């Protein structure tokens, strides 16, 4: 099967989350890693709940709400200005060092390249404008008022490209996103965050483990190796 387009997740994939540790440390010195980890978990949890409960707000508000909940849970005081500054850190994250070269190689192979993200349209456009890479498609969940891994989100890529699901590649570092995309029918490369990382046990089609350097070859028509533990 020929891959006609490859989409990348944004937060945690194209934009690594590690700089959030230092940003959070400015609010509570010595506790940055703890805050960032809890904040991300609360953020993702809220996206799932809001999608299931049909209580949509965009990802920017989810991020602020999750941060407030995290700080309250950890008994850390922060004023509105500090919360606003820290919430904006998601939009200031640096691009993964290997991403530009990989994107160039895919484009040179006549593969469409895009971003498919939970980020709000406003934040997505600001992030894309900050980084020197060109995408054929930049797709936000705002268009369907649902968060990943809802199938309507992945269908945005089908609608944008005119390709069938199995003609679309998807790259993410988030295991829950990897199984969501593979269940939808994409051919998925999972940038596993650690050698011992495991996928959610939801009986989804298994994505392939990949590193940045292996992404172009993964979508050149060769068979993707099945994920194995």
C-alpha positions, 0 to 999 in steps of 0.5 A: 500500500502506498502512503500518500500522506504522513501526519504528526502529532504536535505536543510530545511529538513534534514539540517535546514536553521536557522544557515544561519541567523548567517552566514549572520549576519557576512556579515552585522551585524543585517541583517542576518535574512533578508539576509538569507530569501531573499537569499533562496527565490532568490535561489529557484526562480532561480531553477524554472526559470532555469528549465523552461528556460532550462538554467541549472547550478548546485545548487552551482552556483545557490546559489552563483548567488542568494547570489550576487543578494540578496546583490545587492538588499539590497545594502550590500557590500561583497568581493569575499572571503566573498561571497565564505565563505558564499555560503559554509554555505549551505554545513556546515549546521547541521543535524536535531537532530531527523533525525538519530533516524527516519532514524534508525527506518525506516531502522530497518523496512526494508524500504530503506532510501534516500536523493533526493535533489537539491544539486549538487553531489559534495555538496551532497557527502560532506554533507553525509560524514560529518554526521553519518547516512547511506542512501541506496540512495543519489540522486542529480538533477545533473543526470537529469539537472532539479530542483525540482519540475520537475517530472524527479527529483522525477523519480530518486527515482523510477529508483533507487529503482525499486518501483512504485511512490505510494510505495515511501514516501517523507519527506520535509519541503518545501511546493512547494516540498511537492506538487510537490512530491505528484503530482508525486505520492509519499506519502508525509509527510510535515514538515510544518514550522509553524502551519499556513503554507499553501501549494501552491494553485496548486490543487495538491494532499494534503500531510499529515502534520507530525512532525519528531516523527510521520514519522516512523509510517506514512510509516508503511502501515497505512493510511496517514491522508489527509492534512486539513487546 
